[in-house]
């Protein structure tokens, strides 16, 4: 059996996915689709999974009344998980194995979920977190969404996000244009989604509702913290974290009522899932635990079960996806796109092969069992992935961790007893599956995606240090922009960006320490933002960095200018040839330390 058939899909399931479909089905017969993806909420952060403290009545209703995948897995961190979900392909293969450093940019060649729906007559919209590229042509509005309201980077207050966002009354990007919104972030994204749904109620729609909550910083309205205020078995941070989840749950209830009012509930496929294991819902070891992790080992980022096993509930009354049925066979996030293509009768769109299998035959009871396969998840938060690093090879029953430890997940769900020595033949078989997976997914690891500049669609490009290719700590969030020394390691990274010049000509390249919308000059410092409470976090005061010079290096062009600290930017003009190029844009401080500019703005002037 070939690698793809054994490890990823079989010819039979592909036939079920794309065979005998009508590419232009009548709109009135097409189900709507709403995909809710929360951020950093783990399997144990849902009451229906055994958590006795958290309040999630609407998630519980989906658990009880829809179909649930109880052995569902995604990436171990945010962007790799989203990459697999959107493409139907292994996240690493699609170019996303990290959350920063330019290794979070989804390869342009892949046809992704909104494009498939759009090509099949759906209106498409995305609300919330994207995290798969922050400049053209990788923004959500560039990738098939008709309407977007999105934040920048991997969460509110990260470096590509609008300056000083803090979850309350923030500025987000409506189709790429900054717009001020009133209210809490999750409330805003659900409200915008419901507005879109109401406007599109008479035509099929696909909504990707991707909340940044409950990702940190753990900011929430006090009333949600107060729900858990007197719980002694969880930490103060967990009280805010749980409050963020309960706020999401409340919004899910409001959304459900809206669908019912509009007469859309029965013919809408509603999906709830998350992007990795819990980030804050469980701490400590047995005997000294706080929170709940459903008996699993590991949290967000871990190769153990708690790092990547997540909730997945799907409900569709007209499609008979009801009744609280559980499917405990191994399923993956990259199975969801081919499954939706079958359920919605969507025609295939040309592009790289999907790696997922169609789950529709199982969830609609046409068949009882999925084909056997091995799947792999890993954590490769590096510029170049390393073989065998923090990985899990999985099938329905077995987990091979780092190529060494073997667990029977049915008998030992906590992964406490390594039985590799008792089953050497199983270890060898699973190591062989990993070798084939690595060969298949690693072919393009040496190719980084490049932001395209000088196009008619994109008059000016904004590039941030969040996407800098570097081997050292960088200022990926605004706390490090304010104070690069506020983290565990100094965030004054030196590296490069990949750009792809579309039109030869003269360009202006401007380097800044502060984002343009801040209005700040180099000499300016900023006060601490926010007030520290049990339900809100702060951003540190900004420190003064005395900059002496700025340097531009790009494909043989080398320019140096002194920095005037009373100004907001240092601008260079350079004639750029067409094609892919390395861009280095550096500041040198008074101590002689070189580091990459935090923000770079590029526009064609001739």
C-alpha positions as CSV (number, residue, x, y, z in Angstrom):
1,X,0.0,0.0,0.0
2,X,1.4,3.4,-0.9
3,X,2.4,6.0,1.7
4,X,-0.5,8.3,1.0
5,X,-3.1,5.5,1.0
6,X,-1.8,4.0,4.3
7,X,-0.9,7.2,6.2
8,X,-3.4,9.8,5.0
9,X,-6.2,8.5,2.9
10,X,-7.4,5.7,0.8
11,X,-8.7,5.5,-2.7
12,X,-12.1,4.4,-1.4
13,X,-12.5,7.4,0.8
14,X,-11.4,9.8,-1.9
15,X,-14.1,8.3,-4.1
16,X,-16.7,8.9,-1.4
17,X,-15.4,12.5,-1.1
18,X,-15.4,13.6,-4.7
19,X,-17.2,11.0,-6.6
20,X,-20.7,11.5,-8.0
21,X,-21.0,15.1,-6.8
22,X,-22.8,17.9,-8.5
23,X,-20.6,20.8,-8.7
24,X,-23.4,23.3,-9.2
25,X,-26.1,22.1,-6.9
26,X,-29.0,24.4,-6.3
27,X,-28.3,27.0,-3.6
28,X,-31.5,26.3,-1.8
29,X,-30.3,22.7,-1.1
30,X,-26.9,23.6,0.2
31,X,-26.4,23.7,4.0
32,X,-24.9,26.7,5.6
33,X,-21.7,26.1,7.5
34,X,-20.4,27.9,10.7
35,X,-17.1,26.7,12.0
36,X,-16.3,28.0,15.5
37,X,-12.6,27.6,16.5
38,X,-11.5,28.8,19.9
39,X,-7.9,29.4,20.9
40,X,-6.0,27.5,23.5
41,X,-9.1,25.7,24.9
42,X,-8.3,22.1,25.6
43,X,-10.3,18.9,25.7
44,X,-10.8,19.2,29.5
45,X,-12.0,22.8,29.3
46,X,-15.6,21.7,28.6
47,X,-18.0,20.7,31.3
48,X,-19.4,17.8,29.3
49,X,-15.9,16.2,29.3
50,X,-16.0,15.8,33.0
51,X,-14.9,19.3,34.2
52,X,-16.9,19.9,37.4
53,X,-16.1,23.6,37.6
54,X,-16.3,25.2,34.2
55,X,-19.7,26.5,33.0
56,X,-20.3,25.6,29.3
57,X,-24.0,24.8,28.9
58,X,-24.1,25.6,25.2
59,X,-21.0,23.6,24.3
60,X,-22.5,20.8,26.4
61,X,-25.7,20.9,24.3
62,X,-23.7,20.4,21.2
63,X,-21.8,17.5,22.9
64,X,-25.1,15.9,23.9
65,X,-27.2,16.7,20.7
66,X,-24.8,16.5,17.8
67,X,-22.1,14.1,16.8
68,X,-18.8,14.3,18.6
69,X,-15.3,13.1,17.7
70,X,-13.7,12.0,20.9
71,X,-10.4,11.0,19.4
72,X,-9.9,14.1,17.4
73,X,-6.4,15.7,17.0
74,X,-5.0,18.9,15.7
75,X,-1.6,20.7,15.9
76,X,0.1,21.3,19.2
77,X,0.1,25.1,18.7
78,X,-2.1,27.7,17.0
79,X,-0.9,28.4,13.5
80,X,0.1,24.8,12.5
81,X,-3.3,23.6,13.6
82,X,-5.1,26.3,11.6
83,X,-3.0,25.5,8.5
84,X,-4.1,21.8,8.6
85,X,-7.8,22.8,9.2
86,X,-7.9,25.3,6.3
87,X,-6.0,23.2,3.7
88,X,-7.1,19.7,4.4
89,X,-3.3,19.0,4.3
90,X,-0.7,18.3,6.9
91,X,0.1,21.7,8.5
92,X,3.9,21.2,8.2
93,X,3.5,20.3,4.5
94,X,1.5,23.5,4.0
95,X,4.4,25.5,5.3
96,X,3.3,26.2,8.8
97,X,5.2,24.6,11.6
98,X,5.7,27.6,13.9
99,X,3.6,30.5,15.2
100,X,6.2,33.2,14.4
101,X,9.4,33.7,12.5
102,X,8.0,33.6,9.0
103,X,7.2,29.9,9.5
104,X,3.5,30.7,10.2
105,X,2.7,31.8,6.6
106,X,0.4,29.4,4.7
107,X,1.7,28.5,1.3
108,X,0.0,30.4,-1.4
109,X,-0.3,27.4,-3.7
110,X,-2.7,25.6,-1.4
111,X,-6.5,25.9,-2.1
112,X,-8.1,26.5,1.3
113,X,-11.5,26.1,2.8
114,X,-13.1,29.5,2.0
115,X,-11.8,29.3,-1.6
116,X,-13.5,25.9,-2.0
117,X,-16.8,27.2,-0.6
118,X,-16.6,30.4,-2.7
119,X,-16.0,28.5,-5.9
120,X,-19.1,26.5,-5.1
121,X,-21.4,29.5,-4.8
122,X,-21.1,30.3,-1.1
123,X,-20.7,33.7,0.5
124,X,-17.7,33.5,2.9
125,X,-16.7,35.4,5.9
126,X,-14.1,35.2,8.7
127,X,-14.2,36.9,12.1
128,X,-11.4,36.9,14.7
129,X,-8.0,35.3,14.5
130,X,-6.3,34.3,11.3
131,X,-2.6,33.7,12.1
132,X,-1.5,32.5,8.7
133,X,0.1,35.6,7.3
134,X,-0.1,39.3,7.9
135,X,0.6,40.9,4.5
136,X,-0.4,40.4,0.9
137,X,-1.2,37.8,-0.5
138,X,-1.6,35.8,2.8
139,X,-4.3,37.9,4.6
140,X,-7.7,36.3,5.0
141,X,-9.3,38.6,2.5
142,X,-6.6,37.4,0.0
143,X,-7.5,33.8,0.6
144,X,-11.2,33.5,-0.4
145,X,-13.1,35.4,2.3
146,X,-15.6,37.9,0.9
147,X,-15.8,39.7,4.3
148,X,-13.3,39.8,7.2
149,X,-13.0,41.4,10.6
150,X,-9.7,40.2,11.9
151,X,-6.9,40.9,14.3
152,X,-3.2,40.8,13.5
153,X,-0.7,38.0,14.3
154,X,-1.6,35.2,16.6
155,X,-3.7,37.2,19.1
156,X,-4.8,40.5,20.4
157,X,-1.8,42.7,21.3
158,X,0.7,40.8,19.3
159,X,3.0,42.8,17.1
160,X,1.0,42.7,13.8
161,X,-2.1,43.6,15.7
162,X,-3.4,47.2,16.0
163,X,-1.4,49.2,18.6
164,X,-2.6,49.0,22.2
165,X,-5.5,46.6,21.6
166,X,-6.3,44.9,24.9
167,X,-9.6,42.9,24.2
168,X,-11.8,45.9,25.1
169,X,-13.0,48.5,22.5
170,X,-10.3,47.5,20.1
171,X,-9.4,48.4,16.6
172,X,-9.6,45.4,14.2
173,X,-9.2,45.2,10.4
174,X,-12.4,45.1,8.3
175,X,-11.3,43.7,5.0
176,X,-7.8,45.1,5.8
177,X,-8.9,48.6,6.9
178,X,-8.6,49.5,10.6
179,X,-11.9,50.1,12.3
180,X,-12.7,50.9,15.9
181,X,-15.2,48.5,17.6
182,X,-17.0,48.9,20.9
183,X,-17.1,45.9,23.3
184,X,-15.2,42.8,24.3
185,X,-13.4,41.0,21.5
186,X,-15.4,37.8,21.5
187,X,-18.7,39.7,21.7
188,X,-17.6,41.8,18.7
189,X,-16.6,38.8,16.6
190,X,-19.9,36.9,17.3
191,X,-21.9,40.1,16.7
192,X,-20.3,40.7,13.4
193,X,-20.8,37.1,12.4
194,X,-24.5,37.3,13.2
195,X,-24.8,40.5,11.2
196,X,-23.3,38.7,8.2
197,X,-25.5,35.7,8.6
198,X,-28.6,37.9,8.8
199,X,-27.6,39.7,5.6
200,X,-26.8,36.4,3.8
201,X,-29.7,34.4,5.2
202,X,-31.2,33.8,1.7
203,X,-28.1,32.3,0.2
204,X,-25.6,29.7,1.3
205,X,-22.8,31.0,3.5
206,X,-19.7,29.8,5.2
207,X,-18.6,31.5,8.4
208,X,-15.2,30.9,10.0
209,X,-15.6,32.3,13.6
210,X,-12.2,32.0,15.1
211,X,-12.0,33.6,18.5
212,X,-8.7,34.7,20.0
213,X,-10.1,33.9,23.4
214,X,-9.2,32.2,25.7
215,X,-5.6,32.8,24.5
216,X,-3.6,35.1,26.8
217,X,-3.4,37.8,27.9
218,X,-6.2,36.6,30.2
219,X,-8.4,39.7,30.0
220,X,-12.1,39.3,30.6
221,X,-15.0,41.3,32.0
222,X,-15.2,41.1,35.8
223,X,-18.6,39.5,35.8
224,X,-17.1,36.4,34.1
225,X,-14.2,36.2,36.6
226,X,-16.8,36.5,39.4
227,X,-18.5,33.3,38.3
228,X,-15.3,31.5,39.5
229,X,-14.2,33.9,42.2
230,X,-14.7,31.6,45.1
231,X,-13.4,28.4,43.5
232,X,-10.5,27.1,45.5
233,X,-9.4,24.3,43.3
234,X,-8.3,26.6,40.4
235,X,-5.7,29.4,40.3
236,X,-6.5,33.1,39.8
237,X,-5.3,32.8,36.2
238,X,-7.6,29.9,35.6
239,X,-10.6,31.8,36.9
240,X,-10.0,34.4,34.2
241,X,-9.3,31.7,31.6
242,X,-12.5,29.9,32.5
243,X,-14.4,33.2,32.4
244,X,-13.2,33.8,28.9
245,X,-14.5,30.3,27.9
246,X,-17.9,30.9,29.6
247,X,-18.2,34.2,27.6
248,X,-17.6,32.2,24.4
249,X,-20.3,29.8,25.5
250,X,-22.8,32.6,26.2
251,X,-22.1,33.9,22.7
252,X,-22.7,30.4,21.2
253,X,-26.1,30.5,22.9
254,X,-26.9,33.9,21.4
255,X,-25.8,32.6,18.0
256,X,-28.0,29.6,18.3
257,X,-31.1,31.7,19.1
258,X,-30.3,33.9,16.1
259,X,-30.1,30.9,13.8
260,X,-33.5,29.8,15.1
261,X,-35.1,33.2,14.7
262,X,-33.9,33.3,11.1
263,X,-35.1,29.8,10.3
264,X,-31.6,28.6,9.6
265,X,-30.8,26.3,12.5
266,X,-31.9,23.0,11.0
267,X,-30.0,23.4,7.7
268,X,-26.8,24.9,9.2
269,X,-23.8,22.7,9.9
270,X,-22.5,24.0,13.2
271,X,-19.0,22.9,14.2
272,X,-17.3,23.7,17.5
273,X,-13.6,22.8,18.0
274,X,-10.3,24.2,19.3
275,X,-6.8,24.6,18.0
276,X,-4.6,22.8,20.6
277,X,-4.5,21.5,24.1
278,X,-5.2,23.7,27.1
279,X,-2.9,26.6,27.7
280,X,-4.1,27.5,31.3
281,X,-6.9,25.1,32.3
282,X,-4.6,22.6,34.1
283,X,-1.4,23.0,36.0
284,X,0.6,20.8,38.4
285,X,1.2,17.1,38.7
286,X,-1.0,14.3,40.2
287,X,-1.5,15.1,43.9
288,X,-0.9,18.8,43.4
289,X,-3.1,19.7,40.4
290,X,-5.1,22.8,39.7
291,X,-7.8,22.6,37.0
292,X,-8.8,19.7,34.8
293,X,-7.2,17.9,31.9
294,X,-9.4,14.8,31.5
295,X,-6.7,12.6,32.8
296,X,-4.3,13.3,30.0
297,X,-0.6,14.1,30.1
298,X,0.6,17.4,28.5
299,X,-0.8,20.8,27.6
300,X,-0.5,23.2,24.7
301,X,2.7,22.5,22.8
302,X,3.1,19.0,24.1
303,X,3.5,15.8,21.9
304,X,1.5,13.9,24.6
305,X,-2.2,13.6,24.3
306,X,-3.1,16.7,26.2
307,X,-1.3,18.8,23.7
308,X,-3.3,18.0,20.7
309,X,-6.5,16.0,21.5
310,X,-9.3,18.6,21.5
311,X,-13.1,18.9,21.5
312,X,-14.9,18.4,18.2
313,X,-18.7,18.7,18.0
314,X,-20.8,18.9,14.8
315,X,-24.6,19.4,14.5
316,X,-26.8,19.4,11.5
317,X,-30.4,18.4,12.0
318,X,-31.3,18.2,8.3
319,X,-28.3,16.0,7.7
320,X,-29.2,13.8,10.7
321,X,-26.0,14.7,12.6
322,X,-27.8,14.6,15.9
323,X,-28.4,12.5,19.0
324,X,-25.2,12.8,20.9
325,X,-23.4,10.1,19.0
326,X,-19.7,9.5,19.8
327,X,-17.1,8.4,17.3
328,X,-13.9,7.4,19.0
329,X,-11.8,6.5,16.0
330,X,-8.7,8.6,15.2
331,X,-9.7,11.7,13.3
332,X,-7.6,14.8,12.4
333,X,-8.1,18.5,11.8
334,X,-7.1,18.0,8.1
335,X,-10.1,15.6,7.7
336,X,-12.6,18.5,8.1
337,X,-12.3,20.1,4.7
338,X,-12.8,16.9,2.7
339,X,-15.6,16.0,5.0
340,X,-17.4,19.3,4.5
341,X,-16.9,19.0,0.7
342,X,-18.8,15.7,0.9
343,X,-21.5,16.9,3.3
344,X,-22.1,20.1,1.3
345,X,-21.8,18.5,-2.1
346,X,-19.0,20.8,-3.2
347,X,-17.0,20.3,-6.3
348,X,-13.3,19.8,-6.1
349,X,-11.0,22.8,-6.7
350,X,-7.7,22.3,-8.4
351,X,-4.7,22.6,-6.1
352,X,-2.2,20.4,-4.1
353,X,-3.5,17.1,-2.9
354,X,-5.4,17.0,0.4
355,X,-4.0,14.7,3.1
356,X,-7.3,14.2,5.1
357,X,-9.9,11.6,4.6
358,X,-13.6,12.1,4.3
359,X,-15.3,11.4,7.6
360,X,-18.8,11.8,6.2
361,X,-19.5,8.1,5.7
362,X,-18.8,7.4,9.4
363,X,-20.6,10.4,10.9
364,X,-23.6,9.8,8.6
365,X,-23.6,6.0,9.5
366,X,-22.9,4.8,6.0
367,X,-20.0,2.8,7.3
368,X,-18.8,1.8,10.8
369,X,-15.1,2.0,10.5
370,X,-12.5,4.4,9.0
371,X,-9.6,2.9,7.2
372,X,-6.5,2.2,9.3
373,X,-3.8,4.9,9.0
374,X,-1.0,6.4,11.0
375,X,-1.0,10.2,11.5
376,X,1.7,12.4,13.0
377,X,1.6,15.6,15.1
378,X,4.7,17.4,16.3
379,X,6.1,20.6,17.8
380,X,8.8,22.2,15.6
381,X,9.0,25.8,16.8
382,X,12.2,26.3,14.8
383,X,13.3,27.9,11.6
384,X,13.9,24.5,10.1
385,X,12.0,21.4,11.5
386,X,14.1,18.7,13.2
387,X,13.3,15.1,12.6
388,X,11.8,13.2,15.6
389,X,11.4,16.4,17.6
390,X,8.5,16.4,20.0
391,X,6.4,14.1,17.9
392,X,3.5,11.6,18.3
393,X,2.7,8.9,15.7
394,X,-0.9,7.8,16.2
395,X,-3.5,5.3,15.2
396,X,-6.7,4.4,17.0
397,X,-5.0,2.6,19.8
398,X,-1.3,3.4,19.9
399,X,1.0,6.4,20.4
400,X,4.7,6.4,19.6
401,X,6.3,9.4,21.3
402,X,9.6,10.9,20.0
403,X,10.2,7.6,18.2
404,X,10.9,5.9,21.6
405,X,8.0,5.7,24.0
406,X,5.0,3.5,23.2
407,X,1.6,3.7,24.8
408,X,-1.7,1.9,24.3
409,X,-4.0,4.9,24.6
410,X,-7.1,2.7,25.2
411,X,-5.6,0.9,28.2
412,X,-3.4,3.8,29.4
413,X,-5.0,7.2,28.4
414,X,-2.7,9.0,30.8
415,X,0.3,7.7,29.0
416,X,1.9,6.6,32.3
417,X,3.4,3.2,31.2
418,X,5.9,3.1,28.4
419,X,5.6,-0.4,26.9
420,X,8.0,0.0,23.9
421,X,10.2,-2.8,25.2
422,X,7.3,-5.2,25.1
423,X,6.2,-4.4,21.5
424,X,9.4,-3.8,19.5
425,X,7.6,-4.8,16.3
426,X,5.0,-2.1,16.8
427,X,7.7,0.5,17.5
428,X,9.4,-0.5,14.3
429,X,6.2,-0.3,12.3
430,X,5.3,3.2,13.7
431,X,8.8,4.5,13.2
432,X,8.6,3.4,9.5
433,X,5.3,5.3,9.2
434,X,7.0,8.4,10.6
435,X,10.0,8.1,8.2
436,X,7.5,8.0,5.3
437,X,5.6,11.0,6.7
438,X,8.8,13.0,7.2
439,X,9.9,12.3,3.6
440,X,6.5,13.4,2.3
441,X,6.0,16.5,4.4
442,X,9.6,17.9,4.4
443,X,10.1,18.3,0.7
444,X,9.6,22.1,0.8
445,X,11.0,22.9,4.2
446,X,13.8,24.9,2.6
447,X,11.3,27.2,0.8
448,X,9.9,30.1,2.8
449,X,6.9,32.0,1.6
450,X,7.5,35.7,0.6
451,X,5.3,38.7,1.0
452,X,4.6,40.2,-2.4
453,X,5.2,43.9,-2.9
454,X,4.6,46.4,-5.7
455,X,1.2,45.0,-6.8
456,X,-1.9,46.9,-7.9
457,X,-3.8,45.0,-5.2
458,X,-1.4,46.1,-2.5
459,X,-0.1,49.7,-2.7
460,X,1.9,49.4,0.6
461,X,3.1,46.4,2.6
462,X,3.5,46.4,6.3
463,X,6.0,43.8,7.6
464,X,6.8,43.2,11.3
465,X,9.4,41.5,13.4
466,X,6.8,38.9,14.2
467,X,7.6,37.3,10.8
468,X,11.4,37.8,10.9
469,X,13.5,34.8,10.0
470,X,15.8,34.6,13.0
471,X,17.4,32.1,15.3
472,X,17.0,34.3,18.4
473,X,14.1,35.6,20.5
474,X,12.1,38.3,18.6
475,X,9.6,40.9,19.6
476,X,6.5,39.0,18.5
477,X,4.1,40.8,20.9
478,X,3.6,44.4,21.8
479,X,5.0,44.0,25.4
480,X,8.4,43.3,23.8
481,X,8.0,46.2,21.5
482,X,7.5,48.4,24.6
483,X,10.3,46.7,26.5
484,X,12.5,44.2,24.6
485,X,14.0,43.1,27.9
486,X,10.7,42.2,29.7
487,X,10.8,38.6,28.6
488,X,13.0,35.7,29.6
489,X,15.5,36.6,26.8
490,X,16.2,40.0,25.2
491,X,13.9,40.4,22.1
492,X,16.4,42.4,19.9
493,X,16.6,39.9,17.1
494,X,18.6,40.2,13.9
495,X,17.4,38.4,10.8
496,X,15.7,38.9,7.5
497,X,12.4,38.8,5.7
498,X,11.5,37.2,2.4
499,X,9.9,39.5,-0.1
500,X,8.8,39.0,-3.7
501,X,9.0,42.1,-5.8
502,X,6.3,42.0,-8.4
503,X,7.2,45.1,-10.4
504,X,10.7,46.4,-10.9
505,X,11.0,50.0,-9.9
506,X,11.9,52.5,-7.1
507,X,10.6,51.7,-3.7
508,X,10.5,53.6,-0.4
509,X,11.3,51.4,2.6
510,X,10.7,52.9,6.0
511,X,11.9,51.5,9.3
512,X,10.2,52.3,12.6
513,X,10.5,51.3,16.3
514,X,6.8,52.0,17.0
515,X,3.9,51.2,14.6
516,X,2.7,54.1,12.4
517,X,-0.7,54.3,14.1
518,X,0.9,55.0,17.4
519,X,2.1,58.4,16.2
520,X,5.2,58.0,18.3
521,X,8.7,59.2,17.5
522,X,11.9,57.3,18.2
523,X,12.6,59.3,21.3
524,X,9.1,58.6,22.8
525,X,8.4,56.2,25.6
526,X,5.0,54.9,26.6
527,X,3.4,54.4,30.1
528,X,2.2,51.0,31.4
529,X,-1.1,50.1,29.8
530,X,-3.9,48.8,31.9
531,X,-4.5,48.0,35.5
532,X,-3.4,44.7,37.0
533,X,-6.4,42.8,38.5
534,X,-7.3,39.1,38.7
535,X,-9.2,39.5,35.5
536,X,-7.0,41.8,33.4
537,X,-3.3,41.9,32.7
538,X,-1.0,44.9,31.9
539,X,1.5,45.8,29.2
540,X,4.8,47.1,30.6
541,X,5.9,50.7,30.3
542,X,8.0,51.3,27.2
543,X,11.8,51.9,27.6
544,X,14.0,54.4,25.8
545,X,16.2,52.9,23.1
546,X,18.9,55.3,21.8
547,X,19.2,54.5,18.1
548,X,22.3,55.7,16.3
549,X,21.9,54.4,12.7
550,X,19.6,52.5,10.4
551,X,20.9,50.1,7.7
552,X,19.2,48.6,4.6
553,X,20.5,45.6,2.8
554,X,18.6,44.0,-0.1
555,X,20.2,42.0,-2.9
556,X,23.4,44.0,-3.2
557,X,22.0,47.3,-2.2
558,X,23.5,48.7,1.0
559,X,22.5,52.0,2.5
560,X,23.1,53.5,5.9
561,X,21.5,56.6,7.6
562,X,21.8,58.3,10.9
563,X,18.7,58.1,13.1
564,X,17.1,61.4,14.1
565,X,15.4,60.5,17.4
566,X,12.8,63.3,17.0
567,X,11.4,61.6,13.9
568,X,9.1,58.7,13.5
569,X,10.8,56.8,10.8
570,X,14.0,56.4,8.7
571,X,13.2,56.0,5.0
572,X,15.3,54.6,2.2
573,X,14.8,54.7,-1.5
574,X,16.0,51.8,-3.5
575,X,15.6,50.5,-7.1
576,X,14.5,46.9,-6.7
577,X,14.6,44.3,-9.4
578,X,11.7,41.8,-9.8
579,X,11.8,38.5,-7.9
580,X,12.3,36.9,-4.5
581,X,14.8,38.7,-2.3
582,X,16.2,38.8,1.3
583,X,15.4,42.0,3.1
584,X,17.5,43.1,6.0
585,X,16.5,46.3,7.8
586,X,18.5,47.1,11.0
587,X,18.9,49.6,13.7
588,X,22.1,50.0,15.7
589,X,21.7,51.3,19.2
590,X,24.2,53.4,21.3
591,X,25.8,50.3,22.6
592,X,26.6,49.0,19.1
593,X,23.9,46.3,19.1
594,X,22.3,45.6,15.7
595,X,18.7,44.4,15.6
596,X,16.0,44.2,13.0
597,X,13.5,47.0,12.8
598,X,10.2,46.2,14.6
599,X,8.1,47.5,11.7
600,X,8.9,48.0,8.0
601,X,6.7,49.8,5.5
602,X,7.3,49.3,1.8
603,X,5.7,51.1,-1.1
604,X,6.5,51.5,-4.8
605,X,7.0,55.2,-5.8
606,X,8.0,54.9,-9.4
